Amino acid sequence: MGEKAVDAMSFEEAMAALEQVVAQLESGSVPLDESIKLYERGGALKAHCAARLKAAEEAVARITLGADGQPNGTEPTEIS
């Protein structure tokens, strides 16, 4: 069976897969055609990780500021 689709991976799965891709590319033992495929998959994994990380950051509590401009607490953001 083939590799798991990138968009179906959790952040952790995608990071682990990206680390494997990097290790294979750094080894220098992969044929050119396979290196190109690995590079493309690595790009997709990187983009997926960045998107998942951004979504997580947006879901984290937002710092609220008081009248004096100083942090006075947090306000949860909507998670969809």
mmCIF file of the C-alpha atoms, coordinates in Angstrom:
data_MODEL
# 
_entry.id   MODEL 
# 
loop_
_atom_site.group_PDB 
_atom_site.id 
_atom_site.type_symbol 
_atom_site.label_atom_id 
_atom_site.label_alt_id 
_atom_site.label_comp_id 
_atom_site.label_asym_id 
_atom_site.label_entity_id 
_atom_site.label_seq_id 
_atom_site.pdbx_PDB_ins_code 
_atom_site.Cartn_x 
_atom_site.Cartn_y 
_atom_site.Cartn_z 
_atom_site.occupancy 
_atom_site.B_iso_or_equiv 
_atom_site.pdbx_formal_charge 
_atom_site.auth_seq_id 
_atom_site.auth_comp_id 
_atom_site.auth_asym_id 
_atom_site.auth_atom_id 
_atom_site.pdbx_PDB_model_num 
ATOM 1  C CA . MET A 1 1  ? 0.000   0.000  0.000  1.00 0.00 ? 1  MET A CA 1 
ATOM 2  C CA . GLY A 1 2  ? 1.222   3.576  -0.735 1.00 0.00 ? 2  GLY A CA 1 
ATOM 3  C CA . GLU A 1 3  ? 2.150   6.384  1.602  1.00 0.00 ? 3  GLU A CA 1 
ATOM 4  C CA . LYS A 1 4  ? -0.515  8.137  3.641  1.00 0.00 ? 4  LYS A CA 1 
ATOM 5  C CA . ALA A 1 5  ? -1.945  11.242 1.979  1.00 0.00 ? 5  ALA A CA 1 
ATOM 6  C CA . VAL A 1 6  ? -0.346  14.395 3.382  1.00 0.00 ? 6  VAL A CA 1 
ATOM 7  C CA . ASP A 1 7  ? -3.668  16.141 3.998  1.00 0.00 ? 7  ASP A CA 1 
ATOM 8  C CA . ALA A 1 8  ? -4.851  13.204 6.117  1.00 0.00 ? 8  ALA A CA 1 
ATOM 9  C CA . MET A 1 9  ? -1.847  13.441 8.484  1.00 0.00 ? 9  MET A CA 1 
ATOM 10 C CA . SER A 1 10 ? -1.739  14.987 11.910 1.00 0.00 ? 10 SER A CA 1 
ATOM 11 C CA . PHE A 1 11 ? 0.935   17.602 12.558 1.00 0.00 ? 11 PHE A CA 1 
ATOM 12 C CA . GLU A 1 12 ? 3.058   15.024 14.366 1.00 0.00 ? 12 GLU A CA 1 
ATOM 13 C CA . GLU A 1 13 ? 2.738   12.453 11.584 1.00 0.00 ? 13 GLU A CA 1 
ATOM 14 C CA . ALA A 1 14 ? 3.662   15.037 8.966  1.00 0.00 ? 14 ALA A CA 1 
ATOM 15 C CA . MET A 1 15 ? 6.692   16.214 10.953 1.00 0.00 ? 15 MET A CA 1 
ATOM 16 C CA . ALA A 1 16 ? 7.915   12.633 11.356 1.00 0.00 ? 16 ALA A CA 1 
ATOM 17 C CA . ALA A 1 17 ? 7.429   11.980 7.635  1.00 0.00 ? 17 ALA A CA 1 
ATOM 18 C CA . LEU A 1 18 ? 9.254   15.218 6.797  1.00 0.00 ? 18 LEU A CA 1 
ATOM 19 C CA . GLU A 1 19 ? 12.178  14.178 9.010  1.00 0.00 ? 19 GLU A CA 1 
ATOM 20 C CA . GLN A 1 20 ? 12.344  10.859 7.147  1.00 0.00 ? 20 GLN A CA 1 
ATOM 21 C CA . VAL A 1 21 ? 12.325  12.632 3.776  1.00 0.00 ? 21 VAL A CA 1 
ATOM 22 C CA . VAL A 1 22 ? 15.135  14.937 4.879  1.00 0.00 ? 22 VAL A CA 1 
ATOM 23 C CA . ALA A 1 23 ? 17.189  11.992 6.182  1.00 0.00 ? 23 ALA A CA 1 
ATOM 24 C CA . GLN A 1 24 ? 16.765  10.123 2.896  1.00 0.00 ? 24 GLN A CA 1 
ATOM 25 C CA . LEU A 1 25 ? 17.747  13.168 0.843  1.00 0.00 ? 25 LEU A CA 1 
ATOM 26 C CA . GLU A 1 26 ? 20.747  13.905 3.067  1.00 0.00 ? 26 GLU A CA 1 
ATOM 27 C CA . SER A 1 27 ? 21.966  10.324 2.798  1.00 0.00 ? 27 SER A CA 1 
ATOM 28 C CA . GLY A 1 28 ? 22.815  10.872 -0.855 1.00 0.00 ? 28 GLY A CA 1 
ATOM 29 C CA . SER A 1 29 ? 21.958  7.260  -1.637 1.00 0.00 ? 29 SER A CA 1 
ATOM 30 C CA . VAL A 1 30 ? 18.634  7.953  -3.361 1.00 0.00 ? 30 VAL A CA 1 
ATOM 31 C CA . PRO A 1 31 ? 18.494  7.930  -7.174 1.00 0.00 ? 31 PRO A CA 1 
ATOM 32 C CA . LEU A 1 32 ? 17.776  11.285 -8.855 1.00 0.00 ? 32 LEU A CA 1 
ATOM 33 C CA . ASP A 1 33 ? 14.193  10.473 -9.898 1.00 0.00 ? 33 ASP A CA 1 
ATOM 34 C CA . GLU A 1 34 ? 13.314  9.345  -6.398 1.00 0.00 ? 34 GLU A CA 1 
ATOM 35 C CA . SER A 1 35 ? 15.068  12.404 -4.937 1.00 0.00 ? 35 SER A CA 1 
ATOM 36 C CA . ILE A 1 36 ? 12.797  14.651 -6.989 1.00 0.00 ? 36 ILE A CA 1 
ATOM 37 C CA . LYS A 1 37 ? 9.701   12.823 -5.725 1.00 0.00 ? 37 LYS A CA 1 
ATOM 38 C CA . LEU A 1 38 ? 10.990  13.030 -2.154 1.00 0.00 ? 38 LEU A CA 1 
ATOM 39 C CA . TYR A 1 39 ? 11.686  16.748 -2.556 1.00 0.00 ? 39 TYR A CA 1 
ATOM 40 C CA . GLU A 1 40 ? 8.123   17.318 -3.817 1.00 0.00 ? 40 GLU A CA 1 
ATOM 41 C CA . ARG A 1 41 ? 6.653   15.292 -0.934 1.00 0.00 ? 41 ARG A CA 1 
ATOM 42 C CA . GLY A 1 42 ? 8.836   17.200 1.487  1.00 0.00 ? 42 GLY A CA 1 
ATOM 43 C CA . GLY A 1 43 ? 7.462   20.474 0.147  1.00 0.00 ? 43 GLY A CA 1 
ATOM 44 C CA . ALA A 1 44 ? 3.902   19.244 0.587  1.00 0.00 ? 44 ALA A CA 1 
ATOM 45 C CA . LEU A 1 45 ? 4.680   18.020 4.112  1.00 0.00 ? 45 LEU A CA 1 
ATOM 46 C CA . LYS A 1 46 ? 6.273   21.355 5.024  1.00 0.00 ? 46 LYS A CA 1 
ATOM 47 C CA . ALA A 1 47 ? 3.272   23.302 3.734  1.00 0.00 ? 47 ALA A CA 1 
ATOM 48 C CA . HIS A 1 48 ? 0.891   20.995 5.622  1.00 0.00 ? 48 HIS A CA 1 
ATOM 49 C CA . CYS A 1 49 ? 2.850   21.411 8.857  1.00 0.00 ? 49 CYS A CA 1 
ATOM 50 C CA . ALA A 1 50 ? 2.879   25.191 8.456  1.00 0.00 ? 50 ALA A CA 1 
ATOM 51 C CA . ALA A 1 51 ? -0.889  25.265 7.896  1.00 0.00 ? 51 ALA A CA 1 
ATOM 52 C CA . ARG A 1 52 ? -1.585  23.000 10.882 1.00 0.00 ? 52 ARG A CA 1 
ATOM 53 C CA . LEU A 1 53 ? 0.712   25.087 13.082 1.00 0.00 ? 53 LEU A CA 1 
ATOM 54 C CA . LYS A 1 54 ? -0.966  28.331 11.987 1.00 0.00 ? 54 LYS A CA 1 
ATOM 55 C CA . ALA A 1 55 ? -4.410  26.877 12.738 1.00 0.00 ? 55 ALA A CA 1 
ATOM 56 C CA . ALA A 1 56 ? -3.220  25.796 16.179 1.00 0.00 ? 56 ALA A CA 1 
ATOM 57 C CA . GLU A 1 57 ? -1.734  29.223 16.901 1.00 0.00 ? 57 GLU A CA 1 
ATOM 58 C CA . GLU A 1 58 ? -5.006  30.879 15.941 1.00 0.00 ? 58 GLU A CA 1 
ATOM 59 C CA . ALA A 1 59 ? -6.898  28.578 18.292 1.00 0.00 ? 59 ALA A CA 1 
ATOM 60 C CA . VAL A 1 60 ? -4.719  29.482 21.261 1.00 0.00 ? 60 VAL A CA 1 
ATOM 61 C CA . ALA A 1 61 ? -5.969  32.074 23.719 1.00 0.00 ? 61 ALA A CA 1 
ATOM 62 C CA . ARG A 1 62 ? -5.532  35.678 22.612 1.00 0.00 ? 62 ARG A CA 1 
ATOM 63 C CA . ILE A 1 63 ? -3.892  38.085 25.055 1.00 0.00 ? 63 ILE A CA 1 
ATOM 64 C CA . THR A 1 64 ? -6.155  40.994 25.987 1.00 0.00 ? 64 THR A CA 1 
ATOM 65 C CA . LEU A 1 65 ? -4.791  44.404 26.898 1.00 0.00 ? 65 LEU A CA 1 
ATOM 66 C CA . GLY A 1 66 ? -6.087  46.745 29.576 1.00 0.00 ? 66 GLY A CA 1 
ATOM 67 C CA . ALA A 1 67 ? -6.622  50.499 29.204 1.00 0.00 ? 67 ALA A CA 1 
ATOM 68 C CA . ASP A 1 68 ? -2.962  51.037 30.106 1.00 0.00 ? 68 ASP A CA 1 
ATOM 69 C CA . GLY A 1 69 ? -1.826  48.775 27.256 1.00 0.00 ? 69 GLY A CA 1 
ATOM 70 C CA . GLN A 1 70 ? -0.599  46.077 29.612 1.00 0.00 ? 70 GLN A CA 1 
ATOM 71 C CA . PRO A 1 71 ? -1.706  42.436 29.340 1.00 0.00 ? 71 PRO A CA 1 
ATOM 72 C CA . ASN A 1 72 ? -4.586  41.753 31.727 1.00 0.00 ? 72 ASN A CA 1 
ATOM 73 C CA . GLY A 1 73 ? -5.690  38.259 30.761 1.00 0.00 ? 73 GLY A CA 1 
ATOM 74 C CA . THR A 1 74 ? -6.583  36.016 27.904 1.00 0.00 ? 74 THR A CA 1 
ATOM 75 C CA . GLU A 1 75 ? -9.647  35.578 25.772 1.00 0.00 ? 75 GLU A CA 1 
ATOM 76 C CA . PRO A 1 76 ? -10.297 32.227 24.105 1.00 0.00 ? 76 PRO A CA 1 
ATOM 77 C CA . THR A 1 77 ? -10.735 32.289 20.365 1.00 0.00 ? 77 THR A CA 1 
ATOM 78 C CA . GLU A 1 78 ? -13.427 30.416 18.503 1.00 0.00 ? 78 GLU A CA 1 
ATOM 79 C CA . ILE A 1 79 ? -12.371 26.929 17.424 1.00 0.00 ? 79 ILE A CA 1 
ATOM 80 C CA . SER A 1 80 ? -14.219 25.641 14.414 1.00 0.00 ? 80 SER A CA 1 
# 
